[in-house]
Amino acid sequence: MGYKDEWILLESGDDIDEVEHRQPTEEFLFYRAVASGDVEAVRKNCEQERFMESEGVGILSRNPVTNLKYHFVITTAMITRLCRQNGMELEQAFRMSDFYIQKLDDIHTVKGVQLLHDEMVIDYTEKMRRYFRNDTNSKHINACKEYIYSHIKERITIEDLAEEFGVSASYLSRLFKKETGVSVSAYIREQKIDIAKNLLRFSDYSMIEIANRLAFSSQSHFIQQFRESVGMTPKKYRDEHYMIQWDIEKEAAGMPDKTEHI
């Protein structure tokens, strides 16, 4: 019997339980809260554990963890596209999506998926809130930001950007500082440090590997820039934040904390 025939039998059966799916309005209101930067509403939703409620959301897998992972991917896809429509840079939106979905491979409990979901939606929401507070940029500057996100693992200079958009380096430098309040180099550093934080939290890359991946001139330069931006060394940041949500599960299971070995 093919899948189509199996579905026809299931659909026509009298003895199957009818599941009323949740009205889409609630879900879209949540997605819109994320895409509009409404941190308070999103945090409240997470505190109420609405993502964990099985009633009305549909069963996509008989395995509870797999089922929740499927819903996680759907939520991430919807949020990514709505945030993009509301102005988030293309590369940032989809890199965040890839990052969080790939983290599902490391999670094997319902609670772990929930914690990752809450962190993901709040991350998107906070970035959208900052975007709406600062969105006075011209097309040139938005294009610069897109270029920076697309080439964040490379060494980027103001000359590279000026050549890409056919303007003088001095003009672009003045315009960028006027519209964003920071220099091009400071903005690039901020984006690199943001990615470095995720690598320190969720990967086992060494300091030199992170420095190389993000095109810092040296490991010492990376450490210096990170300390100036974050207020602590990369090692201290990793010690305090490495896999923090999964540490909770490990402690409950009596497993050793991985940060002891960093």
N, C-alpha and C positions, 0 to 999 in steps of 0.2 A: 504494500500500500504506500502510495506517495504521500508527501507532506500535505499536498492540496486535498487529497481524499480524507486524510486524517482530520484536517481542519473542518471539512464539511460535516463529518460525523460528530465532531465535538460541538460544532455550532448548532446542529440540529437536535442534539441530545436533550432529553427532558429532565435528566437526573443530575445535571451539572449545577453547581452553585453559581448563582448570578452574582457577579461582583460589580457593585456600583463604583465607578471610578470617580475620583475627586474632580470637582468642577475645575476646569483649567484656569479660572479667574484667579484663584488663590496662588497658584504656581507662578502665573505671569506677574502678579503683583510683587511676589518675592523677587523674581528675576529683575523687574523694573527697579526695585529698591536697591539691588546690587548695582545695576547699571547707572543709577542716578546718584550713587554715593551716599545713600541713607544708612550710615553705619549703625545708628541706634536701632532701626527697624530690623536690620539683618542680625545684629547681636541678639535681639529679643527672640527672633525666629530660632536661632541656634540654641539659646537657653531653653526654649520650649521643646527642643528636640523634634521639630516638625519633620526633619529629614528622616527620622527613624520610624515615623508612623507608617505602618503597612497598610492600614485601611484606606482604600480609595486610590492608591498609587499604582496598582497593577503588580502582578507577579511575573517577572521576566525570567526567573530561574527558581527551581525548587531548593537550591542551596542558598541559605540566607545571606552568606557573605557575597557570593557571586551576584545574587539579586541586587544587593545594595550597591555593588560595584557598577552594575549596569546603570542604575539610577544616577550614580555619581557621574558617569560619563555623559549621560543625557543632560544633567544639570550643568556640567562644565561647558558642554557644547553650546547650550542656550545662552549661558551667561557670557561666554566668549564673544558670540556674535552680537549680542545686545550692547555689550561694552564697546565693541568695535564700532557699531552704528552710532553710539553716543560720543565717539571721538577718541577712544583709546587707540594708540598707535598699533598698526596692523601686526608688526613683528612682536611687540610686547604682548598683545592679546593672545596670539597663537603660541608663543613660546611659553607663556604661563600655562596655557591649556595642556601643551605637551608635557611640561614639567610635572604638573599635578596628576595627570592621568598615568604617567609612567611610574609615579610613586605607588600606585595601587599594586604593582607587582610585589612590593615589599610588605604588603599588609595581608593578614590572614584571619582577622577577627572583625566582627561587626563594629565593635567599639573603635577599632583602629580606623575603619572607613569613615565613621562618623566624625572622628577628630580631624581627619584630613579634610573632609568636606567643610567643616566649620572654618578651618584655617584657610582653605581655598576661597570660600565666598567672602570672608572678611578681607583677605588680601586684595581681591578684585575691587571690593567696595571702597576700601581706603584709597586705592589708587585712583578710582573714579572721583572720589571726593576731592582729592588734590587736583585732579584734572579740571574740575569745574571751578575750583577756586582760582586757578591760574590760567584759564583758557582765554587769553586775549591775543593769541599768536596769529601772525599772518601765514599765508600759504607757504612762503619761503621757510619760515621757522618750523612749521609743522613738517615740511618735507625734510628739513635737516634732522629732526628728531627721528623720522622714519629711517633715514640713512644710518643714523647712529645705532639704532636698534638692530638694523640689518647687518652692521659690520662691527658689532660690539666686541667681538673676539679679535679684532684687528687693531693696529695702531692707527688712530684717526687724528688728523690735524685740521686746523681751520683752512689750510690750503687745499686739502682733499675736498672739503665741503664746498669751498668757493668754486673750485674747478668743476665739481659735479653739477652745480646749479648756475654756472656761467656768470658769476658776480665776483667782485673783488673781495679779497680776504678782509680788508679793513672795513668795507661796507657791511659784510656779513657779520663780522665780529661786533660792530656797533649795534646792528639791528638785533642780534641775538641777546646781547646784554640788556638792551632797552626793553625787549619784550618779555624776557624770562627772569631778569634780575640777577642772572649769574653769567659768567663767561662760558664760552663753548667748552673750554678745557675742564672747568668745574662741573659742568653738566655731564660730560662724558665720564668723568671720574665718579660722579654720583651713581650713574647707571652701572658702571663696572663694580662698584662696591656693593650695590644692591644684589647683583648676581653672585658676587663672592660670598655674601651672607648665606644665600641658599646653598651654595656649594659647601660651605663650612657646616651647615646644619644637616644636610641630607646626603652628603657624599663622603668618601674616604680619601679624596684627593689631598695630597700633601700641599704645604704652602707654596712650594716651588711649582707644583703642577697647576695650582690655581693661578699663580702669577703668570705662568706661561700661557695658559688658556685664555686669559684676559689681556694679554699683550702688555703687561707691565714690564718695564725695562729690566727689572731684577726682582728677586724675592725680597730683598731689603726695601726696595722702593714700594712694593706692594704693602709690606707691613707698615711702613711709614704712612702711606696714604690711607690705609685702613684705620690706623690709630687716630689720625687727624680727623677723619670723618665720623667714626663711630665712638671714639673715646676710650677704646681698649684695643689690645692686640688681637689679631685673628685667632691666635691660640686660646686666649681667654674667652673670646666670643664662642668658639667651638666648645670649650669646656662647659660653658653655661647653657648652650642652646642645642647641642648636637642631639638629633633624633628625640627631642624632648617629649613629644606625644607618645612615642613608642616605649620610652623608658618607663612610663606609668604602667603599661601592660607587663613589661618585663619584671618590674618589682613585684607586681601582683602574682606573677608566676614563679617568683623566686629565682629569676635569672639574673646574672651579673649585669651591671650597668656598663654599656659599651664605652661610655666616656672615660672610664677608668683607664682605658688602654690607649687613649689619644695622646 
